[in-house]
Amino acid sequence: QVQLVESGGGLVQAGGSLRLACAASGSIYRINDIGWYRQAPGKQRELVAVITRGCGTNYAESVKGRFTISRDSAKNAVYLQMNSHEPKDTAVYYCSAQAIGLTYWGQGTQVTVSS
């Protein structure tokens, strides 16, 4: 089992920055990929960014150049630095981890961008 707890969401103005954090616990040694998804009202959940065990990264086109994902293995944490926010970034952001063929999710954290 893997437990994921997100923090760092909130209200931000367009053009501003936020940093999300995801703390992992449990069978963390089994985690391969870990990353962030988001779900806006009335829309499907979508990939934002993912980082592999070897620190390879993949980003959604909509966030490239604005968001940066990083992983701190010593702290069992993954971060999402979000800059130059746009109103379309408003969503619930979820941390997600892949471990031995299973997908784990955090409870989500709300990010609201005001124009």
Contacts in CASP RR format, 6 or more apart in sequence:
PFRMAT RR
TARGET T0000
AUTHOR 0000-0000-0000
METHOD contacts of the structure
MODEL  1
QVQLVESGGGLVQAGGSLRLACAASGSIYRINDIGWYRQAPGKQRELVAV
ITRGCGTNYAESVKGRFTISRDSAKNAVYLQMNSHEPKDTAVYYCSAQAI
GLTYWGQGTQVTVSS
1 26 0 8 1.000
1 27 0 8 1.000
1 104 0 8 1.000
2 24 0 8 1.000
2 25 0 8 1.000
2 26 0 8 1.000
2 27 0 8 1.000
2 28 0 8 1.000
2 30 0 8 1.000
2 31 0 8 1.000
2 97 0 8 1.000
2 99 0 8 1.000
2 104 0 8 1.000
3 24 0 8 1.000
3 25 0 8 1.000
3 26 0 8 1.000
3 104 0 8 1.000
3 106 0 8 1.000
4 22 0 8 1.000
4 23 0 8 1.000
4 24 0 8 1.000
4 95 0 8 1.000
4 96 0 8 1.000
4 97 0 8 1.000
4 104 0 8 1.000
4 105 0 8 1.000
4 106 0 8 1.000
5 22 0 8 1.000
5 23 0 8 1.000
5 25 0 8 1.000
5 95 0 8 1.000
5 106 0 8 1.000
5 107 0 8 1.000
6 20 0 8 1.000
6 21 0 8 1.000
6 22 0 8 1.000
6 93 0 8 1.000
6 94 0 8 1.000
6 95 0 8 1.000
6 106 0 8 1.000
6 107 0 8 1.000
6 108 0 8 1.000
6 109 0 8 1.000
7 20 0 8 1.000
7 21 0 8 1.000
7 22 0 8 1.000
7 23 0 8 1.000
7 109 0 8 1.000
8 18 0 8 1.000
8 19 0 8 1.000
8 20 0 8 1.000
8 21 0 8 1.000
8 109 0 8 1.000
9 18 0 8 1.000
9 20 0 8 1.000
9 93 0 8 1.000
9 109 0 8 1.000
9 110 0 8 1.000
9 111 0 8 1.000
10 18 0 8 1.000
10 109 0 8 1.000
10 110 0 8 1.000
10 111 0 8 1.000
10 112 0 8 1.000
11 112 0 8 1.000
11 114 0 8 1.000
12 18 0 8 1.000
12 85 0 8 1.000
12 111 0 8 1.000
12 112 0 8 1.000
12 113 0 8 1.000
12 114 0 8 1.000
13 85 0 8 1.000
13 113 0 8 1.000
13 114 0 8 1.000
14 85 0 8 1.000
14 86 0 8 1.000
14 87 0 8 1.000
14 113 0 8 1.000
14 114 0 8 1.000
14 115 0 8 1.000
15 83 0 8 1.000
15 84 0 8 1.000
15 85 0 8 1.000
15 86 0 8 1.000
16 83 0 8 1.000
16 84 0 8 1.000
16 85 0 8 1.000
17 81 0 8 1.000
17 82 0 8 1.000
17 83 0 8 1.000
17 84 0 8 1.000
17 85 0 8 1.000
18 82 0 8 1.000
18 85 0 8 1.000
18 111 0 8 1.000
19 79 0 8 1.000
19 80 0 8 1.000
19 81 0 8 1.000
19 82 0 8 1.000
20 36 0 8 1.000
20 79 0 8 1.000
20 80 0 8 1.000
20 82 0 8 1.000
20 93 0 8 1.000
20 95 0 8 1.000
20 109 0 8 1.000
20 111 0 8 1.000
21 77 0 8 1.000
21 78 0 8 1.000
21 79 0 8 1.000
22 34 0 8 1.000
22 35 0 8 1.000
22 36 0 8 1.000
22 77 0 8 1.000
22 78 0 8 1.000
22 79 0 8 1.000
22 80 0 8 1.000
22 95 0 8 1.000
22 106 0 8 1.000
23 75 0 8 1.000
23 76 0 8 1.000
23 77 0 8 1.000
24 31 0 8 1.000
24 34 0 8 1.000
24 76 0 8 1.000
24 77 0 8 1.000
24 78 0 8 1.000
24 95 0 8 1.000
24 97 0 8 1.000
25 76 0 8 1.000
27 99 0 8 1.000
28 76 0 8 1.000
30 99 0 8 1.000
30 100 0 8 1.000
31 53 0 8 1.000
31 97 0 8 1.000
31 98 0 8 1.000
31 99 0 8 1.000
32 52 0 8 1.000
32 53 0 8 1.000
32 98 0 8 1.000
32 99 0 8 1.000
33 50 0 8 1.000
33 51 0 8 1.000
33 52 0 8 1.000
33 53 0 8 1.000
33 97 0 8 1.000
33 98 0 8 1.000
34 50 0 8 1.000
34 51 0 8 1.000
34 71 0 8 1.000
34 78 0 8 1.000
34 95 0 8 1.000
34 96 0 8 1.000
34 97 0 8 1.000
34 98 0 8 1.000
35 48 0 8 1.000
35 49 0 8 1.000
35 50 0 8 1.000
35 51 0 8 1.000
35 69 0 8 1.000
35 78 0 8 1.000
35 80 0 8 1.000
35 95 0 8 1.000
35 96 0 8 1.000
35 97 0 8 1.000
36 47 0 8 1.000
36 48 0 8 1.000
36 49 0 8 1.000
36 50 0 8 1.000
36 69 0 8 1.000
36 78 0 8 1.000
36 80 0 8 1.000
36 93 0 8 1.000
36 94 0 8 1.000
36 95 0 8 1.000
36 96 0 8 1.000
37 45 0 8 1.000
37 46 0 8 1.000
37 47 0 8 1.000
37 48 0 8 1.000
37 93 0 8 1.000
37 94 0 8 1.000
37 96 0 8 1.000
38 45 0 8 1.000
38 46 0 8 1.000
38 48 0 8 1.000
38 89 0 8 1.000
38 91 0 8 1.000
38 92 0 8 1.000
38 93 0 8 1.000
38 94 0 8 1.000
38 111 0 8 1.000
39 45 0 8 1.000
39 46 0 8 1.000
39 91 0 8 1.000
39 92 0 8 1.000
39 94 0 8 1.000
40 88 0 8 1.000
40 90 0 8 1.000
40 91 0 8 1.000
40 92 0 8 1.000
43 91 0 8 1.000
45 94 0 8 1.000
46 60 0 8 1.000
47 58 0 8 1.000
47 60 0 8 1.000
48 59 0 8 1.000
48 60 0 8 1.000
48 63 0 8 1.000
48 67 0 8 1.000
48 80 0 8 1.000
48 93 0 8 1.000
49 57 0 8 1.000
49 58 0 8 1.000
49 59 0 8 1.000
49 60 0 8 1.000
49 63 0 8 1.000
49 67 0 8 1.000
49 68 0 8 1.000
49 69 0 8 1.000
49 80 0 8 1.000
50 57 0 8 1.000
50 58 0 8 1.000
50 69 0 8 1.000
51 57 0 8 1.000
51 69 0 8 1.000
51 70 0 8 1.000
51 71 0 8 1.000
51 78 0 8 1.000
55 71 0 8 1.000
57 69 0 8 1.000
59 65 0 8 1.000
59 67 0 8 1.000
59 69 0 8 1.000
62 88 0 8 1.000
63 82 0 8 1.000
63 89 0 8 1.000
66 82 0 8 1.000
66 83 0 8 1.000
66 84 0 8 1.000
66 85 0 8 1.000
67 80 0 8 1.000
67 81 0 8 1.000
67 82 0 8 1.000
67 83 0 8 1.000
68 80 0 8 1.000
68 81 0 8 1.000
68 83 0 8 1.000
69 78 0 8 1.000
69 79 0 8 1.000
69 80 0 8 1.000
69 81 0 8 1.000
70 78 0 8 1.000
70 79 0 8 1.000
70 81 0 8 1.000
71 77 0 8 1.000
71 78 0 8 1.000
71 79 0 8 1.000
72 78 0 8 1.000
72 79 0 8 1.000
78 95 0 8 1.000
80 93 0 8 1.000
82 89 0 8 1.000
82 111 0 8 1.000
85 113 0 8 1.000
86 113 0 8 1.000
87 113 0 8 1.000
87 114 0 8 1.000
87 115 0 8 1.000
88 113 0 8 1.000
89 111 0 8 1.000
89 113 0 8 1.000
90 111 0 8 1.000
90 112 0 8 1.000
90 113 0 8 1.000
91 110 0 8 1.000
91 111 0 8 1.000
92 108 0 8 1.000
92 109 0 8 1.000
92 110 0 8 1.000
92 111 0 8 1.000
93 108 0 8 1.000
93 109 0 8 1.000
93 110 0 8 1.000
93 111 0 8 1.000
94 105 0 8 1.000
94 106 0 8 1.000
94 107 0 8 1.000
94 108 0 8 1.000
95 105 0 8 1.000
95 106 0 8 1.000
95 108 0 8 1.000
96 103 0 8 1.000
96 104 0 8 1.000
96 105 0 8 1.000
96 106 0 8 1.000
97 103 0 8 1.000
97 104 0 8 1.000
98 104 0 8 1.000
END
